[in-house]
Amino acid sequence: MPTVLIAGANRGIGLEFARRYAAAGWEVIGTARDPEAAGDLRAVARVERLDASDLDRVAALASAREGRPLDLLIANAGTYGPRRIETAEDGEGWLETLSIMAVAPVLLANALLPNLRAANGKAVAITSRMGSIDDNNSGGFIAYRSAKAALNAAWTSLAIDNAGLAFALLHPGWVQTRMGGAQAPLPTEESVAGMMRVIDGLKPVGRAPFLDYQGETVPW
């Protein structure tokens, strides 16, 4: 039975991944800040406590795997962060956003490399088109954009440093989740189904491709 670990799986995109991989016969490990409140996730997965802002806890979660093979890592935890960067408090929020969305996923992936190698596994980070510098024509959202751009750069370096494993950065689209809002055009189910097809076709290519949920390349 293949195993997937989904960081940030208590709602939205992460929960839909958990449901679909469980239905496909995978062993699913999902993380949540409050496992007791993650009843929907517990119905389909083994739930591990993880707050992505607690970097010590991120490292501890990885060490608990004790070298067991891991077929797929999906780094999904995220936050918007402050909308404007105008005060020292905003700056602290920006740093926290970078930690949650760029530092924590890289620490987790690095710590799980032995597990991924044992299964010739894949490591996927859920990023955003808003992290594309080339595609930024509207400005704003400095904390969120820069954190996703940092994740993109770091994940690419991980892929280059571990050329035998398949890495990818996936843009899920503008999805109907709590972060995306009810006005988003794309149902969660459609986004996740598309990303799963993309993940299924990933191969080690020496870099981390930046793809959307339909497998189309996103500009850097």
CORHU-V72404 format. One record per backbone hydrogen bond with DSSP energy under -0.5 kcal/mol. CO is the residue of the C=O (numbers start at 1). NH is the residue of the N-H. If there is no record, write none. Layout:
CO;NH + CO;NH
This chain:
2;27 + 3;71 + 3;72 + 4;6 + 4;29 + 5;7 + 5;74 + 6;8 + 6;31 + 7;76 + 7;77 + 11;14 + 11;15 + 12;16 + 13;17 + 14;18 + 15;19 + 16;20 + 17;21 + 18;22 + 19;23 + 20;24 + 21;26 + 22;25 + 26;28 + 27;4 + 28;30 + 28;46 + 29;6 + 30;48 + 31;9 + 32;50 + 34;37 + 35;38 + 37;39 + 38;42 + 39;43 + 41;44 + 41;45 + 45;47 + 46;30 + 48;32 + 50;52 + 51;54 + 53;55 + 54;58 + 55;59 + 56;60 + 57;61 + 58;62 + 59;63 + 60;64 + 62;65 + 63;66 + 65;68 + 71;122 + 72;5 + 73;75 + 73;124 + 74;7 + 74;76 + 75;126 + 82;143 + 83;141 + 84;86 + 87;91 + 88;92 + 89;93 + 90;94 + 91;95 + 92;96 + 93;97 + 94;98 + 95;99 + 96;100 + 97;101 + 98;102 + 98;103 + 99;104 + 102;106 + 103;107 + 104;108 + 105;109 + 106;110 + 107;111 + 108;112 + 110;113 + 112;116 + 113;117 + 114;118 + 115;70 + 115;119 + 116;119 + 116;121 + 117;120 + 121;166 + 122;73 + 123;168 + 124;75 + 125;127 + 125;170 + 127;172 + 128;131 + 129;132 + 131;133 + 133;136 + 135;137 + 141;145 + 142;146 + 143;147 + 144;148 + 145;149 + 146;150 + 147;151 + 148;152 + 149;153 + 150;154 + 151;155 + 152;156 + 153;157 + 154;158 + 155;159 + 156;160 + 157;161 + 158;162 + 160;163 + 162;165 + 165;167 + 166;123 + 167;209 + 168;125 + 169;211 + 170;127 + 170;172 + 171;213 + 173;175 + 174;186 + 175;177 + 177;181 + 181;184 + 185;187 + 186;176 + 187;191 + 188;192 + 189;193 + 190;194 + 191;195 + 192;196 + 193;197 + 194;198 + 195;199 + 196;200 + 197;201 + 198;201 + 199;202 + 207;209 + 209;169 + 209;211 + 210;218 + 211;171 + 212;215 + 216;212 + 220;133
